């Protein structure tokens, strides 16, 4: 299409108006762009700012207790003295007057033997005494006559010597007969078995009709004047048994406490159990403390150091002595505290000073911690003294 002449020759102000319009549009677009950028800039800056993340740690609550804990051992109540009663002569048991559990007093007869043979021995001894007495009288008379005859010269000195020796033999025979009679009387009295002290029968070993020998146990009597608690101790408790205070409690009376003292400790271990029998005398035990009751012996050290028990993993030494990390209750930050170690065990460290009761001490991962570091803890269900939390993670995992 042919272009009109007036289109080709436009006024000179038109290009200026077009350029001004384009420039204004560019400014509006730029302003909008800058406005959008200005609204997003603060969000970017907040996201890139460093965050302080509290590190999870495992802690335990400090509690001071005696260094050596009480040790308890279970045993039984026994009498200090148990006497095996036996006949001093042999024979046939015709009667036993006591049973297990019966109480006896001093002088009570607990068993009888058949006395017939013993009576015969007594009669024989009496007959022998009578014969010895008559023989002495005869020899004494003959000795007197021969002395008179010898003085008159009617008898020789040899005859007098024989009569004198016969008289001396008769004197000895009489003395022997007297002793035999006394022994026969004693043997007859031995047919009655008598208790020599008050006590309770704890065992019987013979029945009526049984023939027993001299010295064979018939009845065992436990004296009640002194009672003991008998326990078996391991070798690790021998020193405690000698030095510690002992308290005995009875299973039948849980609230009762009876003072006790070590009376006897076996110098040799039992070949089967490899333990050492120990006997603790009960002071002031009355009749309610029956023999055979179950007794618990508690050993309490007299004087001992008070310490806090912490895991070995809680202690760190970076060249300035042993330290532990304590969690501040308000700021929940860590503080390194030097501690005094009393002793080490297989899995624990005994702290004598440096921490206070109730302090929360970090127990794991202390090598990766720093003083002032923010931490968090949480109580684990089922624990009382340990405020455990999540298990300490590696440094890279817990680092923000």
C-alpha atoms as a printed R data frame, in Angstrom:
    type eleno elety resid chain resno      x        y       z
1   ATOM     1    CA   UNK     A     1  0.000    0.000   0.000
2   ATOM     2    CA   UNK     A     2  1.433    3.417  -0.913
3   ATOM     3    CA   UNK     A     3  2.258    5.440   2.139
4   ATOM     4    CA   UNK     A     4  0.779    8.861   2.420
5   ATOM     5    CA   UNK     A     5  3.073   11.727   2.447
6   ATOM     6    CA   UNK     A     6  1.782   13.015   5.788
7   ATOM     7    CA   UNK     A     7  2.638    9.608   7.444
8   ATOM     8    CA   UNK     A     8  6.234    9.754   6.293
9   ATOM     9    CA   UNK     A     9  6.770   13.197   7.578
10  ATOM    10    CA   UNK     A    10  5.629   12.905  11.320
11  ATOM    11    CA   UNK     A    11  6.201   15.810  13.657
12  ATOM    12    CA   UNK     A    12  9.578   15.891  15.410
13  ATOM    13    CA   UNK     A    13  8.008   15.674  18.987
14  ATOM    14    CA   UNK     A    14  6.633   12.141  18.493
15  ATOM    15    CA   UNK     A    15  9.939   10.260  19.060
16  ATOM    16    CA   UNK     A    16 10.517   12.156  22.292
17  ATOM    17    CA   UNK     A    17  7.084   11.167  23.652
18  ATOM    18    CA   UNK     A    18  7.666    7.482  22.733
19  ATOM    19    CA   UNK     A    19 11.086    7.347  24.459
20  ATOM    20    CA   UNK     A    20  9.695    8.994  27.550
21  ATOM    21    CA   UNK     A    21  6.926    6.410  27.735
22  ATOM    22    CA   UNK     A    22  9.315    3.510  27.412
23  ATOM    23    CA   UNK     A    23 11.615    4.938  30.072
24  ATOM    24    CA   UNK     A    24  8.696    5.395  32.477
25  ATOM    25    CA   UNK     A    25  7.580    1.783  31.946
26  ATOM    26    CA   UNK     A    26 11.070    0.559  32.652
27  ATOM    27    CA   UNK     A    27 11.189    2.507  35.880
28  ATOM    28    CA   UNK     A    28  7.842    1.031  36.985
29  ATOM    29    CA   UNK     A    29  9.026   -2.538  36.251
30  ATOM    30    CA   UNK     A    30 12.316   -1.954  38.027
31  ATOM    31    CA   UNK     A    31 10.515   -0.506  41.010
32  ATOM    32    CA   UNK     A    32  8.231   -3.524  41.174
33  ATOM    33    CA   UNK     A    33 11.238   -5.854  40.913
34  ATOM    34    CA   UNK     A    34 13.093   -4.020  43.644
35  ATOM    35    CA   UNK     A    35  9.972   -4.025  45.793
36  ATOM    36    CA   UNK     A    36  9.632   -7.820  45.457
37  ATOM    37    CA   UNK     A    37 13.285   -8.351  46.295
38  ATOM    38    CA   UNK     A    38 12.991   -6.128  49.308
39  ATOM    39    CA   UNK     A    39 10.180   -8.259  50.775
40  ATOM    40    CA   UNK     A    40 12.097  -11.574  50.417
41  ATOM    41    CA   UNK     A    41 15.453  -10.364  51.745
42  ATOM    42    CA   UNK     A    42 14.561  -10.485  55.471
43  ATOM    43    CA   UNK     A    43 13.291  -14.101  55.234
44  ATOM    44    CA   UNK     A    44 16.544  -15.234  53.655
45  ATOM    45    CA   UNK     A    45 18.606  -13.552  56.336
46  ATOM    46    CA   UNK     A    46 16.608  -15.198  59.161
47  ATOM    47    CA   UNK     A    47 17.007  -18.681  57.658
48  ATOM    48    CA   UNK     A    48 20.745  -18.292  57.275
49  ATOM    49    CA   UNK     A    49 21.267  -17.127  60.916
50  ATOM    50    CA   UNK     A    50 23.074  -19.762  63.209
51  ATOM    51    CA   UNK     A    51 20.743  -21.696  65.577
52  ATOM    52    CA   UNK     A    52 21.784  -22.833  69.151
53  ATOM    53    CA   UNK     A    53 20.694  -26.482  69.463
54  ATOM    54    CA   UNK     A    54 20.636  -28.080  72.947
55  ATOM    55    CA   UNK     A    55 22.557  -31.321  72.919
56  ATOM    56    CA   UNK     A    56 20.897  -34.388  74.462
57  ATOM    57    CA   UNK     A    57 22.938  -35.945  77.277
58  ATOM    58    CA   UNK     A    58 22.573  -38.709  79.824
59  ATOM    59    CA   UNK     A    59 22.887  -37.656  83.466
60  ATOM    60    CA   UNK     A    60 22.752  -39.130  86.943
61  ATOM    61    CA   UNK     A    61 21.717  -37.401  90.144
62  ATOM    62    CA   UNK     A    62 24.433  -37.206  92.807
63  ATOM    63    CA   UNK     A    63 23.637  -38.876  96.135
64  ATOM    64    CA   UNK     A    64 26.204  -39.346  98.919
65  ATOM    65    CA   UNK     A    65 26.129  -42.643 100.766
66  ATOM    66    CA   UNK     A    66 28.522  -44.588 103.007
67  ATOM    67    CA   UNK     A    67 31.455  -45.940 101.072
68  ATOM    68    CA   UNK     A    68 30.969  -49.490 102.307
69  ATOM    69    CA   UNK     A    69 27.349  -50.511 102.081
70  ATOM    70    CA   UNK     A    70 25.731  -52.781 104.629
71  ATOM    71    CA   UNK     A    71 26.097  -56.491 103.999
72  ATOM    72    CA   UNK     A    72 23.476  -59.009 104.991
73  ATOM    73    CA   UNK     A    73 23.731  -62.767 105.420
74  ATOM    74    CA   UNK     A    74 21.002  -65.273 106.178
75  ATOM    75    CA   UNK     A    75 21.460  -67.954 108.806
76  ATOM    76    CA   UNK     A    76 19.671  -69.724 111.641
77  ATOM    77    CA   UNK     A    77 19.414  -69.318 115.404
78  ATOM    78    CA   UNK     A    78 21.333  -71.978 117.305
79  ATOM    79    CA   UNK     A    79 22.288  -72.602 120.901
80  ATOM    80    CA   UNK     A    80 25.881  -71.850 121.736
81  ATOM    81    CA   UNK     A    81 26.211  -75.151 123.589
82  ATOM    82    CA   UNK     A    82 24.624  -78.395 122.421
83  ATOM    83    CA   UNK     A    83 25.375  -81.347 124.687
84  ATOM    84    CA   UNK     A    84 25.264  -84.969 123.581
85  ATOM    85    CA   UNK     A    85 24.085  -87.006 126.569
86  ATOM    86    CA   UNK     A    86 25.320  -90.607 126.709
87  ATOM    87    CA   UNK     A    87 25.447  -93.445 129.217
88  ATOM    88    CA   UNK     A    88 28.782  -94.024 130.913
89  ATOM    89    CA   UNK     A    89 28.127  -97.759 130.838
90  ATOM    90    CA   UNK     A    90 26.783 -100.063 128.179
91  ATOM    91    CA   UNK     A    91 23.494 -101.880 128.341
92  ATOM    92    CA   UNK     A    92 19.953 -102.178 127.087
93  ATOM    93    CA   UNK     A    93 17.774  -99.057 126.988
94  ATOM    94    CA   UNK     A    94 14.508  -99.791 128.781
95  ATOM    95    CA   UNK     A    95 12.988  -96.287 128.758
96  ATOM    96    CA   UNK     A    96 13.518  -92.827 127.236
97  ATOM    97    CA   UNK     A    97 11.517  -90.207 129.069
98  ATOM    98    CA   UNK     A    98 11.886  -87.249 126.663
99  ATOM    99    CA   UNK     A    99 11.098  -86.446 123.053
100 ATOM   100    CA   UNK     A   100 12.400  -83.818 120.665
101 ATOM   101    CA   UNK     A   101 11.220  -80.386 121.769
102 ATOM   102    CA   UNK     A   102 10.825  -81.269 125.440
103 ATOM   103    CA   UNK     A   103 12.424  -78.963 127.960
104 ATOM   104    CA   UNK     A   104 14.554  -80.443 130.707
105 ATOM   105    CA   UNK     A   105 16.015  -79.047 133.913
106 ATOM   106    CA   UNK     A   106 19.317  -79.877 135.534
107 ATOM   107    CA   UNK     A   107 19.018  -83.280 137.223
108 ATOM   108    CA   UNK     A   108 16.106  -84.587 135.155
109 ATOM   109    CA   UNK     A   109 16.389  -88.235 134.070
110 ATOM   110    CA   UNK     A   110 16.048  -88.593 130.298
111 ATOM   111    CA   UNK     A   111 16.648  -92.368 129.852
112 ATOM   112    CA   UNK     A   112 17.096  -95.628 131.804
113 ATOM   113    CA   UNK     A   113 19.193  -98.752 131.258
114 ATOM   114    CA   UNK     A   114 18.430 -102.277 132.418
115 ATOM   115    CA   UNK     A   115 20.026 -102.415 135.907
116 ATOM   116    CA   UNK     A   116 20.006 -106.175 136.540
117 ATOM   117    CA   UNK     A   117 23.595 -106.842 135.506
118 ATOM   118    CA   UNK     A   118 24.776 -103.760 137.320
119 ATOM   119    CA   UNK     A   119 23.072 -104.898 140.524
120 ATOM   120    CA   UNK     A   120 24.840 -108.251 140.256
121 ATOM   121    CA   UNK     A   121 28.152 -106.491 139.901
122 ATOM   122    CA   UNK     A   122 27.345 -104.499 143.021
123 ATOM   123    CA   UNK     A   123 26.515 -107.647 145.039
124 ATOM   124    CA   UNK     A   124 29.742 -109.230 143.861
125 ATOM   125    CA   UNK     A   125 31.683 -106.221 145.018
126 ATOM   126    CA   UNK     A   126 30.044 -106.339 148.410
127 ATOM   127    CA   UNK     A   127 30.873 -110.042 148.772
128 ATOM   128    CA   UNK     A   128 34.461 -109.372 147.823
129 ATOM   129    CA   UNK     A   129 34.641 -106.654 150.449
130 ATOM   130    CA   UNK     A   130 33.342 -109.020 153.115
131 ATOM   131    CA   UNK     A   131 35.916 -111.652 152.159
132 ATOM   132    CA   UNK     A   132 38.738 -109.137 152.199
133 ATOM   133    CA   UNK     A   133 37.657 -107.908 155.604
134 ATOM   134    CA   UNK     A   134 37.670 -111.454 157.045
135 ATOM   135    CA   UNK     A   135 41.029 -112.238 155.494
136 ATOM   136    CA   UNK     A   136 42.535 -109.148 157.013
137 ATOM   137    CA   UNK     A   137 41.260 -110.120 160.433
138 ATOM   138    CA   UNK     A   138 42.776 -113.606 160.122
139 ATOM   139    CA   UNK     A   139 46.154 -112.452 158.914
140 ATOM   140    CA   UNK     A   140 46.270 -109.766 161.567
141 ATOM   141    CA   UNK     A   141 45.678 -112.351 164.345
142 ATOM   142    CA   UNK     A   142 48.322 -114.705 162.971
143 ATOM   143    CA   UNK     A   143 50.823 -111.889 162.716
144 ATOM   144    CA   UNK     A   144 50.234 -111.028 166.358
145 ATOM   145    CA   UNK     A   145 50.718 -114.604 167.555
146 ATOM   146    CA   UNK     A   146 53.931 -115.093 165.589
147 ATOM   147    CA   UNK     A   147 55.350 -111.911 166.973
148 ATOM   148    CA   UNK     A   148 54.760 -113.243 170.479
149 ATOM   149    CA   UNK     A   149 56.259 -116.627 169.629
150 ATOM   150    CA   UNK     A   150 59.273 -115.080 167.982
151 ATOM   151    CA   UNK     A   151 59.880 -112.952 171.050
152 ATOM   152    CA   UNK     A   152 59.914 -116.161 173.199
153 ATOM   153    CA   UNK     A   153 62.137 -117.985 170.661
154 ATOM   154    CA   UNK     A   154 59.430 -120.471 169.752
155 ATOM   155    CA   UNK     A   155 59.142 -119.289 166.100
156 ATOM   156    CA   UNK     A   156 61.720 -118.341 163.537
157 ATOM   157    CA   UNK     A   157 62.078 -114.888 162.068
158 ATOM   158    CA   UNK     A   158 61.266 -116.271 158.591
159 ATOM   159    CA   UNK     A   159 57.843 -117.438 159.781
160 ATOM   160    CA   UNK     A   160 57.189 -114.024 161.249
161 ATOM   161    CA   UNK     A   161 58.093 -112.371 157.955
162 ATOM   162    CA   UNK     A   162 55.641 -114.572 156.059
163 ATOM   163    CA   UNK     A   163 52.811 -113.734 158.415
164 ATOM   164    CA   UNK     A   164 53.588 -110.025 158.234
165 ATOM   165    CA   UNK     A   165 53.562 -110.049 154.456
166 ATOM   166    CA   UNK     A   166 50.272 -111.972 154.424
167 ATOM   167    CA   UNK     A   167 48.741 -109.303 156.655
168 ATOM   168    CA   UNK     A   168 49.962 -106.489 154.351
169 ATOM   169    CA   UNK     A   169 48.491 -108.325 151.366
170 ATOM   170    CA   UNK     A   170 45.164 -108.597 153.160
171 ATOM   171    CA   UNK     A   171 45.190 -104.857 153.811
172 ATOM   172    CA   UNK     A   172 45.688 -104.183 150.106
173 ATOM   173    CA   UNK     A   173 42.972 -106.632 149.163
174 ATOM   174    CA   UNK     A   174 40.552 -104.873 151.486
175 ATOM   175    CA   UNK     A   175 41.323 -101.489 149.933
176 ATOM   176    CA   UNK     A   176 40.785 -102.937 146.459
177 ATOM   177    CA   UNK     A   177 37.463 -104.440 147.538
178 ATOM   178    CA   UNK     A   178 36.319 -101.069 148.854
179 ATOM   179    CA   UNK     A   179 37.173  -99.354 145.584
180 ATOM   180    CA   UNK     A   180 35.451 -102.087 143.591
181 ATOM   181    CA   UNK     A   181 32.323 -101.647 145.698
182 ATOM   182    CA   UNK     A   182 32.378  -97.872 145.138
183 ATOM   183    CA   UNK     A   183 32.829  -98.382 141.389
184 ATOM   184    CA   UNK     A   184 29.942 -100.872 141.272
185 ATOM   185    CA   UNK     A   185 27.708  -98.392 143.059
186 ATOM   186    CA   UNK     A   186 28.658  -95.691 140.571
187 ATOM   187    CA   UNK     A   187 28.021  -97.972 137.609
188 ATOM   188    CA   UNK     A   188 24.588  -98.724 138.963
189 ATOM   189    CA   UNK     A   189 23.831  -95.016 139.213
190 ATOM   190    CA   UNK     A   190 25.011  -94.528 135.635
191 ATOM   191    CA   UNK     A   191 22.026  -96.586 134.471
192 ATOM   192    CA   UNK     A   192 19.974  -93.386 134.818
193 ATOM   193    CA   UNK     A   193 20.908  -90.762 132.211
194 ATOM   194    CA   UNK     A   194 20.627  -87.320 133.813
195 ATOM   195    CA   UNK     A   195 20.687  -83.874 132.203
196 ATOM   196    CA   UNK     A   196 23.425  -81.734 133.714
197 ATOM   197    CA   UNK     A   197 21.935  -78.359 132.609
198 ATOM   198    CA   UNK     A   198 18.603  -76.849 131.648
199 ATOM   199    CA   UNK     A   199 17.776  -76.884 127.948
200 ATOM   200    CA   UNK     A   200 15.615  -78.297 125.206
201 ATOM   201    CA   UNK     A   201 15.902  -81.673 123.511
202 ATOM   202    CA   UNK     A   202 16.861  -81.171 119.870
203 ATOM   203    CA   UNK     A   203 17.628  -84.769 118.852
204 ATOM   204    CA   UNK     A   204 17.324  -88.381 120.029
205 ATOM   205    CA   UNK     A   205 19.548  -91.222 118.866
206 ATOM   206    CA   UNK     A   206 18.317  -94.317 120.671
207 ATOM   207    CA   UNK     A   207 15.010  -96.084 121.272
208 ATOM   208    CA   UNK     A   208 13.830  -98.356 124.101
209 ATOM   209    CA   UNK     A   209 15.016 -101.923 123.575
210 ATOM   210    CA   UNK     A   210 18.201 -100.847 121.825
211 ATOM   211    CA   UNK     A   211 21.522 -102.050 123.212
212 ATOM   212    CA   UNK     A   212 23.988  -99.194 123.384
213 ATOM   213    CA   UNK     A   213 27.652  -98.940 124.199
214 ATOM   214    CA   UNK     A   214 29.356  -96.642 126.619
215 ATOM   215    CA   UNK     A   215 29.563  -93.100 125.228
216 ATOM   216    CA   UNK     A   216 26.964  -93.591 122.484
217 ATOM   217    CA   UNK     A   217 24.757  -90.471 122.119
218 ATOM   218    CA   UNK     A   218 21.215  -90.996 123.388
219 ATOM   219    CA   UNK     A   219 19.810  -87.435 123.557
220 ATOM   220    CA   UNK     A   220 21.106  -84.059 122.401
221 ATOM   221    CA   UNK     A   221 20.175  -81.124 124.612
222 ATOM   222    CA   UNK     A   222 20.645  -77.480 123.600
223 ATOM   223    CA   UNK     A   223 21.226  -75.108 126.470
224 ATOM   224    CA   UNK     A   224 19.093  -71.949 126.400
225 ATOM   225    CA   UNK     A   225 21.324  -69.646 128.424
226 ATOM   226    CA   UNK     A   226 23.048  -68.265 125.295
227 ATOM   227    CA   UNK     A   227 21.850  -68.189 121.682
228 ATOM   228    CA   UNK     A   228 23.718  -67.451 118.466
229 ATOM   229    CA   UNK     A   229 23.080  -66.718 114.804
230 ATOM   230    CA   UNK     A   230 25.090  -69.037 112.589
231 ATOM   231    CA   UNK     A   231 25.844  -67.799 109.053
232 ATOM   232    CA   UNK     A   232 28.258  -68.641 106.239
233 ATOM   233    CA   UNK     A   233 30.480  -65.782 105.070
234 ATOM   234    CA   UNK     A   234 32.342  -65.438 101.769
235 ATOM   235    CA   UNK     A   235 36.020  -64.639 101.948
236 ATOM   236    CA   UNK     A   236 35.352  -61.026 100.898
237 ATOM   237    CA   UNK     A   237 33.356  -60.418 104.094
238 ATOM   238    CA   UNK     A   238 35.832  -61.734 106.651
239 ATOM   239    CA   UNK     A   239 37.342  -58.326 107.411
240 ATOM   240    CA   UNK     A   240 33.882  -56.763 107.743
241 ATOM   241    CA   UNK     A   241 32.791  -59.480 110.145
242 ATOM   242    CA   UNK     A   242 35.687  -58.700 112.477
243 ATOM   243    CA   UNK     A   243 35.426  -54.895 112.390
244 ATOM   244    CA   UNK     A   244 31.776  -54.035 111.691
245 ATOM   245    CA   UNK     A   245 28.840  -53.792 114.061
246 ATOM   246    CA   UNK     A   246 26.406  -56.698 113.747
247 ATOM   247    CA   UNK     A   247 22.623  -56.495 113.987
248 ATOM   248    CA   UNK     A   248 20.357  -59.541 113.777
249 ATOM   249    CA   UNK     A   249 16.760  -59.437 112.563
250 ATOM   250    CA   UNK     A   250 14.336  -62.337 112.634
251 ATOM   251    CA   UNK     A   251 12.129  -63.383 109.754
252 ATOM   252    CA   UNK     A   252  9.356  -64.030 112.271
253 ATOM   253    CA   UNK     A   253  9.686  -60.473 113.680
254 ATOM   254    CA   UNK     A   254 10.871  -58.178 110.873
255 ATOM   255    CA   UNK     A   255 10.812  -55.008 112.974
256 ATOM   256    CA   UNK     A   256 12.941  -56.369 115.784
257 ATOM   257    CA   UNK     A   257 16.689  -55.666 115.922
258 ATOM   258    CA   UNK     A   258 18.959  -57.655 118.231
259 ATOM   259    CA   UNK     A   259 22.564  -56.500 118.857
260 ATOM   260    CA   UNK     A   260 25.110  -59.206 118.198
261 ATOM   261    CA   UNK     A   261 28.853  -59.721 118.361
262 ATOM   262    CA   UNK     A   262 31.145  -62.076 116.537
263 ATOM   263    CA   UNK     A   263 32.123  -64.918 118.852
264 ATOM   264    CA   UNK     A   264 33.650  -67.421 116.491
265 ATOM   265    CA   UNK     A   265 34.907  -67.327 112.903
266 ATOM   266    CA   UNK     A   266 36.141  -70.520 111.351
267 ATOM   267    CA   UNK     A   267 39.792  -70.304 110.251
268 ATOM   268    CA   UNK     A   268 39.137  -72.671 107.344
269 ATOM   269    CA   UNK     A   269 36.546  -72.580 104.574
270 ATOM   270    CA   UNK     A   270 33.995  -75.309 104.172
271 ATOM   271    CA   UNK     A   271 35.199  -77.799 101.584
272 ATOM   272    CA   UNK     A   272 31.843  -77.860  99.774
273 ATOM   273    CA   UNK     A   273 30.512  -74.297  99.869
274 ATOM   274    CA   UNK     A   274 33.893  -72.539 100.164
275 ATOM   275    CA   UNK     A   275 32.426  -70.248 102.827
276 ATOM   276    CA   UNK     A   276 33.486  -69.594 106.408
277 ATOM   277    CA   UNK     A   277 31.043  -70.488 109.210
278 ATOM   278    CA   UNK     A   278 30.612  -67.631 111.678
279 ATOM   279    CA   UNK     A   279 28.721  -67.533 114.971
280 ATOM   280    CA   UNK     A   280 27.296  -64.237 116.302
281 ATOM   281    CA   UNK     A   281 26.179  -64.166 119.935
282 ATOM   282    CA   UNK     A   282 22.743  -62.609 120.431
283 ATOM   283    CA   UNK     A   283 22.767  -60.132 123.300
284 ATOM   284    CA   UNK     A   284 19.586  -60.155 125.352
285 ATOM   285    CA   UNK     A   285 17.765  -62.829 123.346
286 ATOM   286    CA   UNK     A   286 14.699  -63.921 125.314
287 ATOM   287    CA   UNK     A   287 12.495  -66.983 125.141
288 ATOM   288    CA   UNK     A   288 10.666  -65.659 122.063
289 ATOM   289    CA   UNK     A   289 13.838  -66.237 120.042
290 ATOM   290    CA   UNK     A   290 13.372  -69.905 119.264
291 ATOM   291    CA   UNK     A   291 16.096  -72.218 118.082
292 ATOM   292    CA   UNK     A   292 16.020  -72.807 114.347
293 ATOM   293    CA   UNK     A   293 14.485  -69.417 113.486
294 ATOM   294    CA   UNK     A   294 15.676  -67.745 110.304
295 ATOM   295    CA   UNK     A   295 18.000  -64.880 111.199
296 ATOM   296    CA   UNK     A   296 19.488  -62.151 109.011
297 ATOM   297    CA   UNK     A   297 22.850  -60.804 110.153
298 ATOM   298    CA   UNK     A   298 23.554  -57.234 108.966
299 ATOM   299    CA   UNK     A   299 27.138  -55.963 109.103
300 ATOM   300    CA   UNK     A   300 27.413  -52.166 109.439
301 ATOM   301    CA   UNK     A   301 30.868  -50.544 109.235
302 ATOM   302    CA   UNK     A   302 31.541  -48.449 112.333
303 ATOM   303    CA   UNK     A   303 33.229  -45.446 110.743
304 ATOM   304    CA   UNK     A   304 33.452  -44.932 107.020
305 ATOM   305    CA   UNK     A   305 33.774  -42.243 104.374
306 ATOM   306    CA   UNK     A   306 30.693  -40.851 102.635
307 ATOM   307    CA   UNK     A   307 31.062  -40.827  98.836
308 ATOM   308    CA   UNK     A   308 29.040  -40.376  95.653
309 ATOM   309    CA   UNK     A   309 29.072  -43.279  93.219
310 ATOM   310    CA   UNK     A   310 29.363  -42.282  89.558
311 ATOM   311    CA   UNK     A   311 30.004  -44.309  86.404
312 ATOM   312    CA   UNK     A   312 33.597  -44.406  85.184
313 ATOM   313    CA   UNK     A   313 32.447  -42.756  81.961
314 ATOM   314    CA   UNK     A   314 31.432  -39.609  83.870
315 ATOM   315    CA   UNK     A   315 35.010  -38.595  84.718
316 ATOM   316    CA   UNK     A   316 37.338  -36.846  82.275
317 ATOM   317    CA   UNK     A   317 40.910  -35.655  82.736
318 ATOM   318    CA   UNK     A   318 42.267  -33.134  80.223
319 ATOM   319    CA   UNK     A   319 45.532  -32.540  82.028
320 ATOM   320    CA   UNK     A   320 44.116  -30.575  84.956
321 ATOM   321    CA   UNK     A   321 42.948  -33.428  87.144
322 ATOM   322    CA   UNK     A   322 39.705  -35.403  87.123
323 ATOM   323    CA   UNK     A   323 36.582  -33.422  86.290
324 ATOM   324    CA   UNK     A   324 32.887  -34.010  85.715
325 ATOM   325    CA   UNK     A   325 30.311  -32.014  83.771
326 ATOM   326    CA   UNK     A   326 27.442  -30.722  85.903
327 ATOM   327    CA   UNK     A   327 24.220  -29.414  84.311
328 ATOM   328    CA   UNK     A   328 23.138  -26.013  85.634
329 ATOM   329    CA   UNK     A   329 19.512  -26.248  86.683
330 ATOM   330    CA   UNK     A   330 18.503  -22.771  85.479
331 ATOM   331    CA   UNK     A   331 20.444  -22.204  82.257
332 ATOM   332    CA   UNK     A   332 20.746  -25.915  81.325
333 ATOM   333    CA   UNK     A   333 24.387  -25.374  80.413
334 ATOM   334    CA   UNK     A   334 27.422  -27.444  81.333
335 ATOM   335    CA   UNK     A   335 29.972  -26.551  83.993
336 ATOM   336    CA   UNK     A   336 33.228  -28.503  84.447
337 ATOM   337    CA   UNK     A   337 33.900  -29.198  88.129
338 ATOM   338    CA   UNK     A   338 37.097  -30.762  89.505
339 ATOM   339    CA   UNK     A   339 36.433  -33.671  91.831
340 ATOM   340    CA   UNK     A   340 38.348  -35.623  94.460
341 ATOM   341    CA   UNK     A   341 38.426  -39.365  93.790
342 ATOM   342    CA   UNK     A   342 38.356  -41.678  96.808
343 ATOM   343    CA   UNK     A   343 38.645  -44.957  94.922
344 ATOM   344    CA   UNK     A   344 37.862  -46.779  91.704
345 ATOM   345    CA   UNK     A   345 35.888  -49.997  91.319
346 ATOM   346    CA   UNK     A   346 35.274  -52.204  88.302
347 ATOM   347    CA   UNK     A   347 32.561  -49.942  86.866
348 ATOM   348    CA   UNK     A   348 32.282  -46.978  89.229
349 ATOM   349    CA   UNK     A   349 34.279  -44.105  90.632
350 ATOM   350    CA   UNK     A   350 33.841  -43.022  94.249
351 ATOM   351    CA   UNK     A   351 33.834  -39.227  94.490
352 ATOM   352    CA   UNK     A   352 34.659  -37.747  97.895
353 ATOM   353    CA   UNK     A   353 34.311  -34.020  97.058
354 ATOM   354    CA   UNK     A   354 33.650  -31.614  94.204
355 ATOM   355    CA   UNK     A   355 29.939  -32.233  93.659
356 ATOM   356    CA   UNK     A   356 26.908  -31.627  95.822
357 ATOM   357    CA   UNK     A   357 23.880  -33.821  96.510
358 ATOM   358    CA   UNK     A   358 21.279  -33.339  93.798
359 ATOM   359    CA   UNK     A   359 23.740  -32.257  91.085
360 ATOM   360    CA   UNK     A   360 23.058  -33.705  87.634
361 ATOM   361    CA   UNK     A   361 26.309  -35.142  86.298
362 ATOM   362    CA   UNK     A   362 26.735  -36.170  82.661
363 ATOM   363    CA   UNK     A   363 27.614  -39.846  82.415
364 ATOM   364    CA   UNK     A   364 28.209  -40.467  78.684
365 ATOM   365    CA   UNK     A   365 30.011  -38.697  75.889
366 ATOM   366    CA   UNK     A   366 31.920  -36.304  78.150
367 ATOM   367    CA   UNK     A   367 34.919  -36.308  75.780
368 ATOM   368    CA   UNK     A   368 32.927  -34.338  73.181
369 ATOM   369    CA   UNK     A   369 31.450  -31.757  75.573
370 ATOM   370    CA   UNK     A   370 32.626  -28.252  76.409
371 ATOM   371    CA   UNK     A   371 31.919  -25.975  79.371
372 ATOM   372    CA   UNK     A   372 28.992  -23.622  78.731
373 ATOM   373    CA   UNK     A   373 27.437  -25.912  76.139
374 ATOM   374    CA   UNK     A   374 23.642  -25.992  76.060
375 ATOM   375    CA   UNK     A   375 22.154  -29.418  76.852
376 ATOM   376    CA   UNK     A   376 18.790  -30.997  77.468
377 ATOM   377    CA   UNK     A   377 17.827  -33.931  79.685
378 ATOM   378    CA   UNK     A   378 14.696  -35.979  80.148
379 ATOM   379    CA   UNK     A   379 13.679  -38.433  82.848
380 ATOM   380    CA   UNK     A   380 13.563  -42.043  81.658
381 ATOM   381    CA   UNK     A   381 10.535  -43.994  82.990
382 ATOM   382    CA   UNK     A   382 11.362  -46.538  85.648
383 ATOM   383    CA   UNK     A   383 14.392  -44.783  87.112
384 ATOM   384    CA   UNK     A   384 14.653  -42.857  90.330
385 ATOM   385    CA   UNK     A   385 18.208  -41.720  90.873
386 ATOM   386    CA   UNK     A   386 19.258  -41.432  87.254
387 ATOM   387    CA   UNK     A   387 17.709  -38.746  85.084
388 ATOM   388    CA   UNK     A   388 18.567  -40.379  81.842
389 ATOM   389    CA   UNK     A   389 17.745  -38.903  78.494
390 ATOM   390    CA   UNK     A   390 18.407  -39.807  74.949
391 ATOM   391    CA   UNK     A   391 21.658  -41.666  74.560
392 ATOM   392    CA   UNK     A   392 24.442  -39.223  73.678
393 ATOM   393    CA   UNK     A   393 24.888  -39.130  69.952
394 ATOM   394    CA   UNK     A   394 28.138  -38.592  68.094
395 ATOM   395    CA   UNK     A   395 29.552  -35.106  67.922
396 ATOM   396    CA   UNK     A   396 28.627  -34.693  64.264
397 ATOM   397    CA   UNK     A   397 25.030  -35.742  64.896
398 ATOM   398    CA   UNK     A   398 24.502  -33.463  67.859
399 ATOM   399    CA   UNK     A   399 26.425  -30.502  66.422
400 ATOM   400    CA   UNK     A   400 24.050  -27.755  64.892
